[in-house]
Amino acid sequence: MARVDVLNVTVLDNPSPFTNPFQFEIVFQCNQQLQDDLEWKVTYVGSTESDTHDQVLDSVLVGPVPVGVNKFVFQADAPDPKRIPQEDLLGVTAVLITCSYREQEFVRVGYFVSNSYDTEELREEPPSQPMIDRIVRSVMADKPRVTRFVIEWD
């Protein structure tokens, strides 16, 4: 049995400008006392072609974690558009929230993300050079992909 269960993740400030931070309200239950902290990460998938463009936007240690239901808001900086291939700035990608205990990932919550221009005119005729300040990010919050992994807890 897992010592920690993610009960809910709410995507805040969605949709939002591409340059805004990601914000997630995470609710999880700790079922037994933990000896160490939990490490949470937010990773932006920069390209579906290669993970070399993935960006860890932030990581945070949470602990000591009391037994019971816990909640926090995880805010992570927006991805650096200079590290994303120009052809991958618009369209569909993903953002991942992972949690690890003692460097063992035990849960991953993934969301598809749609990046598009903020006007119909720009969507129909995109400029040759991307206009980052005109891109809107929409996290498809109603369809998370949750993957759980069995780990050694203590």
DSSP file (Angstrom, degrees, kcal/mol; ACC not computed):
  #  RESIDUE AA STRUCTURE BP1 BP2  ACC     N-H-->O    O-->H-N    N-H-->O    O-->H-N    TCO  KAPPA ALPHA  PHI   PSI    X-CA   Y-CA   Z-CA
    1    1 A M              0   0    0      0, 0.0     2,-0.1     0, 0.0   149,-0.0   0.000 360.0 360.0 360.0 137.7    0.0    0.0    0.0
    2    2 A A        -     0   0    0      1,-0.1     3,-0.1   104,-0.0    29,-0.1  -0.442 360.0-148.5 -69.8 141.3    1.2    3.5   -0.9
    3    3 A R  S    S+     0   0    0      1,-0.2    28,-3.6    -2,-0.1    29,-0.8   0.676  87.3  41.9 -81.9 -17.6    2.1    5.7    2.1
    4    4 A V  E     -A   30   0A   0     26,-0.2     2,-0.4    27,-0.1    26,-0.2  -0.997  66.4-173.6-133.1 130.5    1.0    8.7    0.1
    5    5 A D  E     -A   29   0A   0     24,-2.5    24,-3.2    -2,-0.4     2,-0.6  -0.987  23.3-133.6-122.3 130.2   -2.0    9.1   -2.3
    6    6 A V  E     -A   28   0A   0     -2,-0.4    22,-0.3    22,-0.2     3,-0.1  -0.742  24.1-179.1 -80.0 121.2   -2.6   12.1   -4.5
    7    7 A L  E     -     0   0A   0     20,-2.3     2,-0.3    -2,-0.6    21,-0.2   0.821  59.9  -8.9 -91.1 -36.3   -6.3   13.0   -3.9
    8    8 A N  E     -A   27   0A   0     19,-2.0    19,-3.0     2,-0.0     2,-0.4  -0.975  46.0-161.8-163.3 145.6   -6.7   15.9   -6.3
    9    9 A V  E     -A   26   0A   0     -2,-0.3     2,-0.5    17,-0.2    17,-0.2  -0.991  14.2-166.0-130.1 125.1   -4.8   18.4   -8.4
   10   10 A T  E     -A   25   0A   0     15,-2.6    15,-2.8    -2,-0.4     2,-0.6  -0.949  16.0-138.3-112.1 127.2   -6.4   21.6   -9.5
   11   11 A V  E     -A   24   0A   0     -2,-0.5     3,-0.3    13,-0.2    13,-0.2  -0.752  24.7-159.2 -83.8 121.1   -4.9   23.7  -12.3
   12   12 A L  E     +A   23   0A   0     11,-2.8    11,-0.5    -2,-0.6     0, 0.0  -0.606  65.0  22.1 -98.3 160.9   -5.1   27.4  -11.3
   13   13 A D  S    S-     0   0    0     -2,-0.2    -1,-0.2     1,-0.2    10,-0.1   0.944  89.0-169.5  50.0  59.3   -4.9   30.4  -13.6
   14   14 A N        +     0   0    0     -3,-0.3    -1,-0.2   124,-0.1     2,-0.2  -0.995  59.9  25.6-136.0 127.1   -6.0   28.4  -16.6
   15   15 A P  S    S+     0   0    0      0, 0.0   123,-0.2     0, 0.0    -1,-0.1   0.622  91.0 153.9 -72.6 167.7   -5.9   29.4  -19.4
   16   16 A S  E     -C  137   0B   0    121,-2.5   121,-3.5    -2,-0.2    -2,-0.0  -0.970  49.3 -71.2-153.5 164.7   -3.2   31.9  -19.1
   17   17 A P  E >   -C  136   0B   0      0, 0.0     3,-1.9     0, 0.0   119,-0.3  -0.312  48.2-116.0 -57.9 146.6   -0.5   33.7  -21.0
   18   18 A F  T 3  S+     0   0    0    117,-2.7   118,-0.1   114,-0.3   115,-0.1   0.815 114.4  55.3 -53.4 -34.1    2.4   31.4  -22.0
   19   19 A T  T 3  S+     0   0    0    116,-0.3    59,-0.4   113,-0.2    -1,-0.3   0.532  85.7 101.8 -83.7  -6.0    4.8   33.5  -19.8
   20   20 A N  S <  S-     0   0    0     -3,-1.9    -4,-0.1     1,-0.1     2,-0.0  -0.433  82.3-100.1 -73.7 152.3    2.7   33.2  -16.6
   21   21 A P        -     0   0    0      0, 0.0     2,-0.3     0, 0.0    56,-0.2  -0.356  34.7-111.8 -65.4 151.6    3.8   30.7  -14.0
   22   22 A F  E     - B   0  76A   0     54,-2.7    54,-2.4    55,-0.1     2,-0.4  -0.645  35.1-165.2 -76.2 143.3    2.1   27.3  -13.7
   23   23 A Q  E     +AB  12  75A   0    -11,-0.5   -11,-2.8    -2,-0.3     2,-0.4  -0.988  10.8 175.8-137.0 127.5    0.0   27.0  -10.6
   24   24 A F  E     -AB  11  74A   0     50,-2.3    50,-3.4    -2,-0.4     2,-0.7  -0.996  22.9-147.2-131.5 132.1   -1.3   23.7   -9.2
   25   25 A E  E     -AB  10  73A   0    -15,-2.8   -15,-2.6    -2,-0.4     2,-0.5  -0.896  25.5-163.5 -94.9 118.9   -3.2   23.1   -6.0
   26   26 A I  E     -AB   9  72A   0     46,-3.1    46,-2.0    -2,-0.7     2,-0.5  -0.902  11.4-171.9-111.6 127.5   -2.2   19.7   -4.8
   27   27 A V  E     +AB   8  71A   0    -19,-3.0   -20,-2.3    -2,-0.5   -19,-2.0  -0.977  16.8 164.8-117.3 125.6   -4.1   17.7   -2.2
   28   28 A F  E     -AB   6  70A   0     42,-2.6    42,-3.4    -2,-0.5     2,-0.5  -0.963  29.1-133.3-140.1 157.7   -2.6   14.4   -1.0
   29   29 A Q  E     -AB   5  69A   0    -24,-3.2   -24,-2.5    -2,-0.3     2,-0.6  -0.940   7.7-152.5-114.7 130.4   -3.0   12.0    1.9
   30   30 A C  E     -AB   4  68A   0     38,-2.9    38,-2.5    -2,-0.5   -26,-0.2  -0.904  11.4-175.1 -98.7 117.7   -0.2   10.7    4.0
   31   31 A N        +     0   0    0    -28,-3.6     2,-0.3    -2,-0.6   -27,-0.1   0.709  66.7  17.9 -89.0 -22.6   -1.3    7.3    5.3
   32   32 A Q  S    S-     0   0    0    -29,-0.8    -1,-0.1    36,-0.1    36,-0.1  -0.974  95.6 -79.8-145.6 156.7    1.7    6.5    7.5
   33   33 A Q        -     0   0    0     -2,-0.3     2,-0.4    -3,-0.1    -2,-0.1  -0.299  44.6-146.4 -56.7 136.5    4.6    8.5    9.1
   34   34 A L        -     0   0    0     31,-0.5    31,-0.2     1,-0.1    -1,-0.1  -0.877  11.2-153.7-107.9 141.5    7.4    9.3    6.7
   35   35 A Q  S    S+     0   0    0     -2,-0.4     2,-0.2     2,-0.1    -1,-0.1   0.748  79.2  32.6 -81.7 -25.3   11.0    9.5    7.7
   36   36 A D  S    S-     0   0    0      1,-0.1    29,-0.3    29,-0.0     2,-0.0  -0.754  89.7 -87.8-129.1 172.4   12.0   11.9    4.9
   37   37 A D        -     0   0    0     -2,-0.2    65,-0.6    26,-0.1     2,-0.4  -0.293  35.9-118.4 -75.3 162.1   10.6   14.7    2.8
   38   38 A L  E     -ED  62 101B   0     24,-2.7    24,-3.0    63,-0.1     2,-0.6  -0.832  21.1-143.7 -96.1 141.2    8.6   14.3   -0.4
   39   39 A E  E     -ED  61 100B   0     61,-2.7    61,-2.5    -2,-0.4     2,-0.4  -0.941  15.7-169.3-109.5 119.5   10.1   15.9   -3.6
   40   40 A W  E     -ED  60  99B   0     20,-2.8    20,-2.5    -2,-0.6     2,-0.3  -0.860   6.2-175.3-105.1 140.3    7.6   17.4   -6.0
   41   41 A K  E     -ED  59  98B   0     57,-2.3    57,-2.3    -2,-0.4     2,-0.5  -0.978  19.2-152.9-135.0 148.4    8.6   18.5   -9.5
   42   42 A V  E     -ED  58  97B   0     16,-2.2    15,-2.5    -2,-0.3    16,-1.2  -0.993  20.2-174.3-117.8 124.1    7.0   20.3  -12.4
   43   43 A T  E     -ED  56  96B   0     53,-2.7    53,-3.0    -2,-0.5     2,-0.5  -0.970  13.8-150.2-122.8 132.4    8.4   19.4  -15.8
   44   44 A Y  E     -ED  55  95B   0     11,-3.0    11,-2.6    -2,-0.4     2,-0.9  -0.883  16.0-135.3-101.3 128.1    7.5   21.0  -19.2
   45   45 A V  E     - D   0  94B   0     49,-2.8    49,-0.6    -2,-0.5     9,-0.2  -0.741  20.9-173.6 -84.1 108.9    7.8   18.8  -22.3
   46   46 A G        +     0   0    0     -2,-0.9     2,-0.3     1,-0.2    -1,-0.2   0.746  67.2  10.0 -78.7 -24.4    9.5   21.1  -24.8
   47   47 A S        -     0   0    0      3,-0.3     3,-0.4    37,-0.1    -1,-0.2  -0.972  53.8-145.1-155.7 138.8    9.2   18.8  -27.8
   48   48 A T  S    S+     0   0    0     -2,-0.3     3,-0.1     1,-0.2    -1,-0.1   0.619 100.6  63.9 -76.9 -10.9    7.5   15.5  -28.5
   49   49 A E  S    S+     0   0    0      1,-0.3     2,-0.3    -3,-0.0    -1,-0.2   0.775 115.7   5.4 -82.8 -28.3   10.5   14.5  -30.6
   50   50 A S    >   -     0   0    0     -3,-0.4     3,-1.0     1,-0.0    -3,-0.3  -0.986  54.4-136.6-159.3 141.8   13.1   14.5  -27.9
   51   51 A D  G >  S+     0   0    0     -2,-0.3     3,-1.4     1,-0.2    -5,-0.1   0.476  89.8  90.2 -80.0   0.1   13.4   14.8  -24.1
   52   52 A T  G 3  S+     0   0    0      1,-0.3    -1,-0.2     3,-0.0     0, 0.0   0.712  87.0  52.0 -66.3 -17.5   16.5   17.0  -24.5
   53   53 A H  G <  S+     0   0    0     -3,-1.0    -1,-0.3    -6,-0.2    -2,-0.1   0.418  82.2 117.7 -98.2   0.3   14.1   20.0  -24.6
   54   54 A D    <   -     0   0    0     -3,-1.4     2,-0.5    -9,-0.2    -9,-0.2  -0.406  51.0-155.0 -65.7 144.1   12.2   19.1  -21.4
   55   55 A Q  E     -E   44   0B   0    -11,-2.6   -11,-3.0    -2,-0.1     2,-0.9  -0.980  15.3-142.1-127.2 122.4   12.6   21.7  -18.7
   56   56 A V  E     -E   43   0B   0     -2,-0.5   -13,-0.3   -13,-0.2     3,-0.1  -0.746  21.1-170.9 -76.5 111.1   12.3   21.1  -14.9
   57   57 A L  E     -     0   0B   0    -15,-2.5    20,-0.6    -2,-0.9     2,-0.3   0.826  59.8 -23.5 -78.9 -32.8   10.4   24.3  -14.1
   58   58 A D  E     -E   42   0B   0    -16,-1.2   -16,-2.2    18,-0.2     2,-0.3  -0.956  51.2-158.6-169.6 156.5   10.7   23.9  -10.3
   59   59 A S  E     -E   41   0B   0     -2,-0.3     2,-0.4   -18,-0.2   -18,-0.2  -0.989  12.9-173.3-140.8 148.1   11.2   21.3   -7.6
   60   60 A V  E     -E   40   0B   0    -20,-2.5   -20,-2.8    -2,-0.3     2,-0.5  -1.000  20.7-134.6-144.3 140.0   10.3   21.6   -3.9
   61   61 A L  E     -E   39   0B   0     -2,-0.4     2,-0.5   -22,-0.2   -22,-0.2  -0.831  21.2-163.3 -92.5 131.3   10.8   19.5   -0.8
   62   62 A V  E     -E   38   0B   0    -24,-3.0   -24,-2.7    -2,-0.5     3,-0.2  -0.968  26.0-161.7-117.9 121.0    7.7   19.1    1.3
   63   63 A G        +     0   0    0     -2,-0.5     2,-0.1     1,-0.3   -26,-0.1  -0.894  43.9  13.9 166.6 165.9    8.2   17.9    4.9
   64   64 A P  S    S-     0   0    0      0, 0.0    -1,-0.3     0, 0.0   -27,-0.1   0.545  73.8-156.0 -64.8 145.3    7.9   16.8    7.5
   65   65 A V        -     0   0    0    -29,-0.3   -31,-0.5    -3,-0.2     2,-0.1  -0.838   5.2-140.4 -98.9 118.1    4.6   15.6    6.2
   66   66 A P        -     0   0    0      0, 0.0   -36,-0.3     0, 0.0     2,-0.2  -0.442  29.2 -98.6 -73.7 151.3    2.0   14.9    8.9
   67   67 A V  S    S+     0   0    0     -2,-0.1     2,-0.3   -38,-0.1   -36,-0.2  -0.480  90.7  42.5 -64.8 136.6   -0.3   11.9    8.7
   68   68 A G  E    S-B   30   0A   0    -38,-2.5   -38,-2.9    -2,-0.2     2,-0.4  -0.795 105.0 -21.7 122.4-166.0   -3.6   12.9    7.2
   69   69 A V  E     -B   29   0A   0     -2,-0.3     2,-0.3   -40,-0.2   -40,-0.2  -0.671  59.7-175.1 -86.2 132.4   -4.8   15.2    4.3
   70   70 A N  E     -B   28   0A   0    -42,-3.4   -42,-2.6    -2,-0.4     2,-0.3  -0.921   4.4-171.1-127.0 150.7   -2.3   17.9    3.2
   71   71 A K  E     +B   27   0A   0     -2,-0.3     2,-0.3   -44,-0.2   -44,-0.2  -0.999  11.1 158.1-144.9 140.3   -2.7   20.7    0.7
   72   72 A F  E     -B   26   0A   0    -46,-2.0   -46,-3.1    -2,-0.3     2,-0.6  -0.983  36.7-118.8-154.1 160.7   -0.4   23.2   -0.9
   73   73 A V  E     -B   25   0A   0     -2,-0.3     2,-0.7   -48,-0.2   -48,-0.2  -0.914  24.4-157.4-103.4 123.7   -0.1   25.4   -4.0
   74   74 A F  E     -B   24   0A   0    -50,-3.4   -50,-2.3    -2,-0.6     2,-0.5  -0.899  10.1-172.6-103.7 114.8    2.9   24.6   -6.2
   75   75 A Q  E     -B   23   0A   0     -2,-0.7     2,-0.4   -52,-0.2   -52,-0.2  -0.932   4.5-179.0-110.4 130.7    3.9   27.5   -8.4
   76   76 A A  E     -B   22   0A   0    -54,-2.4   -54,-2.7    -2,-0.5   -18,-0.2  -0.978  31.1-103.5-130.6 141.0    6.5   27.0  -11.1
   77   77 A D        -     0   0    0    -20,-0.6   -57,-0.1    -2,-0.4     3,-0.1  -0.157  43.8 -98.3 -57.2 153.7    8.0   29.5  -13.6
   78   78 A A        -     0   0    0    -59,-0.4    -1,-0.1     1,-0.1   -59,-0.1  -0.324  51.6 -88.8 -65.1 156.7    6.9   29.3  -17.2
   79   79 A P        -     0   0    0      0, 0.0    -1,-0.1     0, 0.0     5,-0.1  -0.305  40.2-105.8 -66.7 155.3    9.2   27.5  -19.5
   80   80 A D    >   -     0   0    0      1,-0.2     3,-1.9    -3,-0.1     4,-0.2  -0.744  26.0-154.8 -80.9 111.3   12.1   29.3  -21.2
   81   81 A P  G >  S+     0   0    0      0, 0.0     3,-1.3     0, 0.0    -1,-0.2   0.749  89.7  67.2 -63.3 -21.6   10.9   29.7  -24.9
   82   82 A K  G 3  S+     0   0    0      1,-0.3     4,-0.1    -3,-0.0    -2,-0.0   0.716  98.1  53.5 -69.6 -19.1   14.5   29.9  -26.1
   83   83 A R  G <  S+     0   0    0     -3,-1.9    -1,-0.3     2,-0.1   -37,-0.1   0.369  95.7  81.6 -95.7   4.0   15.0   26.3  -25.0
   84   84 A I  S <  S-     0   0    0     -3,-1.3     5,-0.1    -4,-0.2   -37,-0.1  -0.923  91.9-107.4-109.2 131.0   12.0   25.1  -27.1
   85   85 A P    >   -     0   0    0      0, 0.0     3,-2.5     0, 0.0     4,-0.5  -0.320  29.9-122.5 -54.7 137.3   12.3   24.4  -30.8
   86   86 A Q  G >  S+     0   0    0      1,-0.3     3,-1.1     2,-0.2     4,-0.4   0.843 111.8  55.9 -53.1 -38.2   10.5   27.2  -32.6
   87   87 A E  G 3  S+     0   0    0      1,-0.2    -1,-0.3     2,-0.1     3,-0.1   0.621 107.2  51.3 -72.4 -10.7    8.3   24.7  -34.4
   88   88 A D  G <  S+     0   0    0     -3,-2.5    -1,-0.2     1,-0.1    -2,-0.2   0.391  82.1  88.8-105.6   1.4    7.2   23.3  -31.1
   89   89 A L  S <  S+     0   0    0     -3,-1.1     2,-0.3    -4,-0.5    -2,-0.1   0.877  90.7  47.1 -65.9 -36.6    6.1   26.5  -29.4
   90   90 A L  S    S+     0   0    0     -4,-0.4     2,-0.3    -3,-0.1    26,-0.2  -0.752  97.2  35.3-105.2 153.3    2.6   26.2  -30.7
   91   91 A G  E    S- F   0 115B   0     24,-2.9    24,-3.0    -2,-0.3     2,-0.4  -0.749  98.0 -24.0 109.2-157.0    0.4   23.2  -30.7
   92   92 A V  E     + F   0 114B   0     -2,-0.3    22,-0.2    22,-0.2     2,-0.2  -0.799  62.2 141.6-104.2 135.8    0.0   20.4  -28.1
   93   93 A T  E     - F   0 113B   0     20,-2.7    20,-2.4    -2,-0.4     2,-0.3  -0.595  37.5-108.0-142.5-154.6    2.6   19.4  -25.5
   94   94 A A  E     -DF  45 112B   0    -49,-0.6   -49,-2.8    18,-0.3     2,-0.4  -0.983   8.1-152.1-147.6 156.9    2.5   18.2  -21.9
   95   95 A V  E     -DF  44 111B   0     16,-2.3    16,-2.5    -2,-0.3     2,-0.4  -0.994  19.8-156.1-127.5 139.3    3.3   19.3  -18.4
   96   96 A L  E     -DF  43 110B   0    -53,-3.0   -53,-2.7    -2,-0.4     2,-0.5  -0.936  10.5-163.7-120.2 135.9    4.2   16.7  -15.7
   97   97 A I  E     -DF  42 109B   0     12,-2.7    12,-3.1    -2,-0.4     2,-0.3  -0.983  21.5-179.3-112.6 123.8    3.9   16.8  -11.9
   98   98 A T  E     -DF  41 108B   0    -57,-2.3   -57,-2.3    -2,-0.5     2,-0.4  -0.891  16.0-158.8-122.9 154.4    5.9   14.1  -10.2
   99   99 A C  E     -DF  40 107B   0      8,-2.1     7,-2.6    -2,-0.3     8,-1.3  -1.000  12.4-175.5-133.3 135.4    6.4   13.2   -6.6
  100  100 A S  E     -DF  39 105B   0    -61,-2.5   -61,-2.7    -2,-0.4     2,-0.4  -0.921  15.3-157.6-128.7 152.2    9.3   11.2   -5.3
  101  101 A Y  E >  S-DF  38 104B   0      3,-2.1     3,-1.0    -2,-0.3   -63,-0.1  -0.993  85.8  -9.2-129.4 123.2   10.3    9.7   -1.9
  102  102 A R  T 3  S-     0   0    0    -65,-0.6    -1,-0.1    -2,-0.4    50,-0.1   0.919 132.0 -54.5  52.5  47.1   14.0    9.0   -1.3
  103  103 A E  T 3  S+     0   0    0      1,-0.2     2,-0.5    -3,-0.1    -1,-0.2   0.670 113.8 119.7  62.7  22.0   14.7    9.6   -5.0
  104  104 A Q  E <   -F  101   0B   0     -3,-1.0    -3,-2.1    48,-0.1     2,-0.3  -0.960  61.2-137.0-116.7 114.2   12.0    7.1   -6.1
  105  105 A E  E     +F  100   0B   0     -2,-0.5    -5,-0.3    -5,-0.2     3,-0.1  -0.531  29.0 169.2 -70.3 128.6    9.2    8.5   -8.2
  106  106 A F  E     +     0   0B   0     -7,-2.6    43,-2.2     1,-0.3     2,-0.3   0.541  61.5  26.8-118.4 -11.9    5.9    7.0   -7.0
  107  107 A V  E     -FG  99 148B   0     -8,-1.3    -8,-2.1    41,-0.2     2,-0.4  -0.987  53.8-173.7-151.3 144.2    3.3    9.2   -8.9
  108  108 A R  E     -FG  98 147B   0     39,-2.4    39,-2.7    -2,-0.3     2,-0.6  -0.989   4.7-167.7-137.0 125.8    3.2   11.2  -12.1
  109  109 A V  E     -FG  97 146B   0    -12,-3.1   -12,-2.7    -2,-0.4     2,-0.4  -0.963  14.5-170.6-114.5 116.9    0.3   13.4  -13.1
  110  110 A G  E     -FG  96 145B   0     35,-2.9    35,-2.8    -2,-0.6     2,-0.4  -0.861   7.6-171.6-112.9 143.3    0.4   14.5  -16.7
  111  111 A Y  E     -F   95   0B   0    -16,-2.5   -16,-2.3    -2,-0.4     2,-0.2  -0.990  24.3-124.3-129.3 138.9   -1.7   17.1  -18.5
  112  112 A F  E     -F   94   0B   0     -2,-0.4    28,-2.8    28,-0.4     2,-0.4  -0.589  28.4-155.5 -73.3 145.9   -1.8   17.9  -22.2
  113  113 A V  E     -FH  93 139B   0    -20,-2.4   -20,-2.7    26,-0.2     2,-0.5  -0.992   5.5-156.0-127.8 131.2   -1.2   21.6  -22.9
  114  114 A S  E     -FH  92 138B   0     24,-2.8    24,-2.4    -2,-0.4     2,-0.5  -0.940   7.9-167.4-109.8 123.3   -2.4   23.5  -25.9
  115  115 A N  E     +FH  91 137B   0    -24,-3.0   -24,-2.9    -2,-0.5     2,-0.3  -0.943  22.1 149.0-110.8 124.9   -0.4   26.6  -26.9
  116  116 A S  E     - H   0 136B   0     20,-2.1    20,-3.6    -2,-0.5     7,-0.1  -0.957  48.3 -86.1-147.8 164.7   -2.0   29.0  -29.5
  117  117 A Y  E     - H   0 135B   0     -2,-0.3    18,-0.2    18,-0.2     6,-0.1  -0.347  35.9-122.3 -71.8 158.2   -2.1   32.6  -30.4
  118  118 A D  S    S+     0   0    0     16,-1.8     2,-0.3    -2,-0.0    -1,-0.1   0.504  89.3  53.0 -84.3  -4.8   -4.6   34.8  -28.6
  119  119 A T  S  > S-     0   0    0     15,-0.2     4,-2.0     1,-0.1     5,-0.2  -0.950  77.3-127.7-129.9 153.4   -6.4   36.1  -31.8
  120  120 A E  H  > S+     0   0    0     -2,-0.3     4,-2.5     1,-0.2     5,-0.2   0.882 110.1  58.6 -61.3 -39.0   -8.0   34.3  -34.7
  121  121 A E  H  > S+     0   0    0      1,-0.2     4,-2.2     2,-0.2    -1,-0.2   0.924 109.1  42.4 -58.7 -47.1   -6.0   36.4  -37.1
  122  122 A L  H  4 S+     0   0    0      1,-0.2    -1,-0.2     2,-0.2    -2,-0.2   0.839 112.8  53.9 -70.6 -32.3   -2.6   35.2  -35.6
  123  123 A R  H  < S+     0   0    0     -4,-2.0    -2,-0.2     1,-0.2    -1,-0.2   0.894 113.3  42.7 -67.1 -38.5   -3.9   31.6  -35.4
  124  124 A E  H  < S+     0   0    0     -4,-2.5    -2,-0.2     1,-0.3    -1,-0.2   0.857 131.2  23.0 -76.6 -35.3   -4.8   31.7  -39.1
  125  125 A E  S  < S-     0   0    0     -4,-2.2    -1,-0.3    -5,-0.2    -2,-0.1  -0.682  81.9-163.5-131.9  79.8   -1.6   33.5  -40.3
  126  126 A P        -     0   0    0      0, 0.0    -3,-0.1     0, 0.0    -4,-0.1  -0.320  26.6-109.0 -64.3 143.9    1.1   32.9  -37.7
  127  127 A P        -     0   0    0      0, 0.0     4,-0.1     0, 0.0    -5,-0.0  -0.304  22.3-117.5 -68.4 158.1    4.1   35.3  -37.9
  128  128 A S  S    S+     0   0    0      1,-0.1     0, 0.0     2,-0.1     0, 0.0   0.869 107.6  48.1 -66.3 -36.0    7.4   33.9  -39.1
  129  129 A Q  S    S-     0   0    0      1,-0.0    -1,-0.1     2,-0.0     0, 0.0  -0.926 103.4-110.5-103.4 126.0    9.0   34.8  -35.8
  130  130 A P        -     0   0    0      0, 0.0     2,-0.9     0, 0.0     3,-0.1  -0.223  17.3-143.1 -57.7 140.9    7.0   33.6  -32.8
  131  131 A M    >   -     0   0    0      1,-0.2     3,-2.1    -4,-0.1     4,-0.3  -0.825  18.0-174.7-104.6  90.0    5.3   36.3  -30.7
  132  132 A I  G >  S+     0   0    0     -2,-0.9     3,-1.6     1,-0.3  -114,-0.3   0.848  79.3  60.0 -57.4 -39.0    5.7   34.8  -27.2
  133  133 A D  G 3  S+     0   0    0      1,-0.3    -1,-0.3    -3,-0.1    -2,-0.0   0.560 105.3  50.5 -70.2  -6.1    3.7   37.6  -25.5
  134  134 A R  G <  S+     0   0    0     -3,-2.1   -16,-1.8  -117,-0.1     2,-0.4   0.355  86.2 105.1-109.9   2.5    0.7   36.6  -27.7
  135  135 A I  E <   - H   0 117B   0     -3,-1.6  -117,-2.7    -4,-0.3     2,-0.4  -0.710  55.1-156.4 -88.7 134.6    0.7   32.9  -27.0
  136  136 A V  E     -CH  17 116B   0    -20,-3.6   -20,-2.1    -2,-0.4     2,-0.5  -0.922   5.2-147.6-111.3 133.8   -2.0   31.5  -24.6
  137  137 A R  E     -CH  16 115B   0   -121,-3.5  -121,-2.5    -2,-0.4     2,-0.5  -0.870  12.6-172.9-102.6 129.2   -1.4   28.3  -22.7
  138  138 A S  E     - H   0 114B   0    -24,-2.4   -24,-2.8    -2,-0.5     2,-0.5  -0.955  10.7-154.0-125.7 113.4   -4.4   26.1  -21.9
  139  139 A V  E     - H   0 113B   0     -2,-0.5     2,-2.3   -26,-0.2   -26,-0.2  -0.727  20.5-130.7 -84.5 128.0   -3.9   23.1  -19.7
  140  140 A M    >   +     0   0    0    -28,-2.8     3,-1.6    -2,-0.5   -28,-0.4  -0.506  38.6 172.0 -79.7  77.6   -6.4   20.4  -20.4
  141  141 A A  T 3   +     0   0    0     -2,-2.3    -1,-0.2     1,-0.3  -132,-0.1   0.672  63.7  63.9 -68.0 -21.5   -7.2   20.1  -16.7
  142  142 A D  T 3  S+     0   0    0      1,-0.2    -1,-0.3    -3,-0.2    -2,-0.1   0.514 101.9  51.3 -83.7  -2.5  -10.2   17.7  -17.0
  143  143 A K    <   +     0   0    0     -3,-1.6   -31,-0.3   -31,-0.1    -1,-0.2  -0.435  69.9 168.9-132.7  62.1   -8.1   14.9  -18.5
  144  144 A P        -     0   0    0      0, 0.0     2,-0.6     0, 0.0   -33,-0.2  -0.408  28.8-139.4 -71.6 152.0   -5.1   14.2  -16.3
  145  145 A R  E     -G  110   0B   0    -35,-2.8   -35,-2.9    -2,-0.1     2,-0.5  -0.959  22.0-165.5-109.6 113.1   -3.0   11.0  -16.9
  146  146 A V  E     -G  109   0B   0     -2,-0.6     2,-0.4   -37,-0.2   -37,-0.2  -0.882   8.5-177.6-107.6 126.9   -2.0    9.5  -13.6
  147  147 A T  E     -G  108   0B   0    -39,-2.7   -39,-2.4    -2,-0.5     2,-0.4  -0.986   6.9-162.6-123.0 130.6    0.7    6.9  -13.3
  148  148 A R  E     -G  107   0B   0     -2,-0.4     2,-0.4   -41,-0.2   -41,-0.2  -0.883   2.2-160.7-113.6 145.9    1.6    5.2  -10.0
  149  149 A F        -     0   0    0    -43,-2.2     2,-0.4    -2,-0.4   -45,-0.0  -0.959  20.4-122.0-125.6 143.0    4.8    3.3   -9.3
  150  150 A V        +     0   0    0     -2,-0.4     2,-0.3  -148,-0.0   -45,-0.1  -0.708  41.5 171.1 -82.4 129.9    5.6    0.8   -6.6
  151  151 A I        -     0   0    0     -2,-0.4     2,-0.7   -47,-0.1   -45,-0.0  -0.840  42.2 -99.7-132.1 170.0    8.5    1.9   -4.4
  152  152 A E        -     0   0    0     -2,-0.3   -48,-0.1     1,-0.2   -51,-0.0  -0.849  36.1-172.5 -88.8 115.3   10.3    0.9   -1.2
  153  153 A W              0   0    0     -2,-0.7    -1,-0.2     1,-0.0   -49,-0.1   0.965 360.0 360.0 -79.8 -53.3    9.0    3.4    1.3
  154  154 A D              0   0    0   -120,-0.1    -2,-0.1  -119,-0.1    -1,-0.0   0.310 360.0 360.0-146.3 360.0   11.2    2.6    4.4
